[in-house]
Amino acid sequence: MARVSVRCFGLAAGVAFAVLVLTGPNRVANPASAARLGKKIANVTLSDTTGRNVILYDLRDKKAIVVVFLSFECPVSTSYMPMLADMAKQYRDRGVGFLGVCPGEDDAAQVARHVRDYRVPFPVLRDPRLVAADAFQAEFTPEAFVLDGTFVLRYRGRIDNRYAARLRPNATVSRHDVRQALEELLAGKTVSEPSTQPIGCAIVREAAAKALGNTVTFHRDVLPILQMHCQSCHRPGEIGPFSLLTYKQAVRWGADMEEFTQSHKMPPWKPVGAHGRFLNERGLSEAEIQRLAQWVHDGMPEGDPSEGPPPRRFPEGWHLGQPDLVLTVPREMEVGAGGPDVYRCFVLPTGLTADRFVTAIEVQPGNRRAVHHALMFIDTDGEARKLEQAAQRSRAAPKSDHGPGYSVAMGAGFTPHGYLGGWAPGQVPYQLPDGVGYELPKGADVVLQVHYHRTGRVERDQTRIGLYFARRPVQNQLWPVLLPGRIPLFGIPAGANHYRVEGRIWIQQDANLLNVMPHMHLLGQDIRVTMTVPGGEPRLLLWIKDWDYNWQETYRLKEPLRVPTGTRFDVIAFFNNSEQNPLNPNHPPRAVRWGEQTTDEMCLVFLSMTSETPGRIRRTFRPPAKVGKAD
Ligand code: HEC
């Protein structure tokens, strides 16, 4: 169930508090609300960001009025800001007025800042006591209301159908509901579809039940969970769309925390069925999930602050001390407010005059709100420089994103010499085991691929990375071994909704496996990697049942796994190339082949291994002659 999501909680006396409804709008597909349709909306007076009062009925010279309930903490809501701004400008000359309303919001300075950051061209009003939300019977942010010139409600619901569900945007938008309602209204017609179901964060209204007895309390029971599992991302300036530091913030998001933890969507962690085997694992225990749910059910009591832990401190600066080499993206990257996510590669020359071994890497995003994850590749052939030059010369680049480097689908745009691992929010940098390192040849470039998440406003970033070099000789070089799944030459057939792709390799010498990184694009659905030692049974290494291209992570094994000569690795993946896949970039679907573009597919697993014998790790697509029994 969704909850409100405004920035300032404004808990002044009498302000509405959280609801405890157990069947929320996101659990059951409830019908779109028709409340107030065809009725005149009562006049409301609210203050804008300058403290000036805005009276709804003052807009009586308009042909139509669009009132949108907004939250600057709800990701669905912020993602609409660029298009709402465009729409307001387009319709201004046609006599349509736009108003934004922030339910539960009381902090004028905060709203003013958001209005500036998101470049909102229409008034945004605070509605701390939910007067407007009640007048419209608004339930969500974002939720749009279209009134005619006499303040009669003609449309209520979503802005368009860009979302299939929260966290699930569609690849294409086929219905523009607010636009359609406006066009019909301006043409003097009746609105053909007056109500649709909005998708977003619910507006909190009713007072919480008084907590009784010896219940779960925030400070004693909930805060430790938030500190341990949520605050690495949910704190100011980080990738999480809202903060979970204080009691008020937790109450505001209480019901959502329950829903998103019970469905294992938060904290984000994709692998299933391989539990307890990764160092960088995120996740709550069942007991912790239950404790959060119990707290919400008990009315979210605060309890005694002295029973809680002190605030968690997050270290600033380099975690592992001053790096041996710091590489900084040469200029700021500017990422536009809306559109599909951006994958950008930056070429970072190392200037090394001797070969080195890298034992640890730390990525420091310049803007943690926008950097979703990063991957690092090694280029020894100047391939990335060529791609960068071509991109910088090209005039075809989208106007909204500019900066150094070049844009790619999801990879590096070329076949790299090596791979230096990846970074995702909340990950703490680590040293490789003793005697192990990634070789960084002299003169090589590090290619940093950053996945930027659009936030609804223009974001600027200048990421840097710190490299730590081995002090002592490295016996074991970390090699990336590629395990491809075979997408047929004719491609993944159009319309196939569960298309199986497989691949297998055999390792030709004794080795150790340190980490695993699967990679697919938008049609990927399910990916499983197994390892079979000669004469043994297949062992599950990693299984992601609900592939999400947003969380392409390097999964680090707790202990390196021994890989004897003749070990087989298998990948089995499924792709959904049907109309039902909301991320399908093609409508109607068409056959999708292997390739680097977002509209192409890939099925690849990077296995990082060290060899017990010197030299690059050899893999084959056939079993080795002597140890073929693993099949
Ligand atoms: C690794 C970073 C990370 C961690 C750890 C994390 N989150 Fe999130 N969370 C995110 C991101 C990023 C989003 C926004 C997703 C998007 O916009 O696609 C999000 C979204 C959410 C949302 C949904 C907001 C919405 O309307 O879509 C809830 C609720 C949430 N997180 C709760 C939690 C809780 C509770 C925890 C801890 C138990 C947690 N998160 C841990 C990164 C994280």
Residues whose N, C-alpha, C, O or C-beta is under 5 A from the ligand:
A	BS01	HEC	C74 P75 R166 L167 C201 H229 C230 C233 I239 G240 P241 D256 M257 F260 M266 P267 P268 P425 G426
